[in-house]
């Protein structure tokens, strides 16, 4: 899983500006639906902009957190270096599991938003 996120993070690292622009666009759409639409209107676009913002921010987190490879374990290293590498890899695993859970949540929310868009 760390290797997958490392490859994905390195590929997304070059597209960070585009992802930030996409996040800013989603925020503008959300603000537009909140302030310039009727309160009783359908809030489908607000949900869609939130989902777009969550996708953009999730991909930004992956590009920032996993763009550098995890430190390799060297059995010939000193005790403190081995402990440091194990702790760093442990934090990466925790981050990868948390990111996977957040991606699952965003995917479910995407299905909900697409269902609302399709129903009209």
Residue pairs with C-beta under 8 A, 6 or more apart in sequence:
1 93
1 96
1 97
1 100
2 66
2 70
2 89
2 92
2 93
2 96
5 62
5 65
5 66
5 96
5 99
6 66
6 67
6 69
6 70
8 62
8 66
9 62
9 63
9 64
9 65
9 66
9 67
9 68
10 66
10 67
12 19
12 59
12 60
12 62
12 63
12 67
13 63
13 67
15 63
16 60
16 63
16 64
19 56
19 59
19 60
19 63
20 56
20 60
22 52
22 56
23 53
23 56
23 57
23 60
25 52
26 49
26 50
26 52
26 53
26 56
27 49
27 53
29 45
29 48
29 49
29 52
30 46
30 49
30 50
30 53
33 43
33 45
33 46
33 49
34 46
37 45
44 113
44 116
44 117
47 112
47 113
47 116
48 113
48 116
48 117
50 109
51 106
51 109
51 110
51 113
54 106
54 109
55 106
55 110
58 99
58 102
58 103
58 106
61 99
62 99
65 95
65 99
66 92
66 95
66 96
70 88
70 89
70 92
71 84
71 85
71 88
71 89
72 85
73 82
73 85
73 86
73 89
74 81
74 82
74 85
75 82
77 85
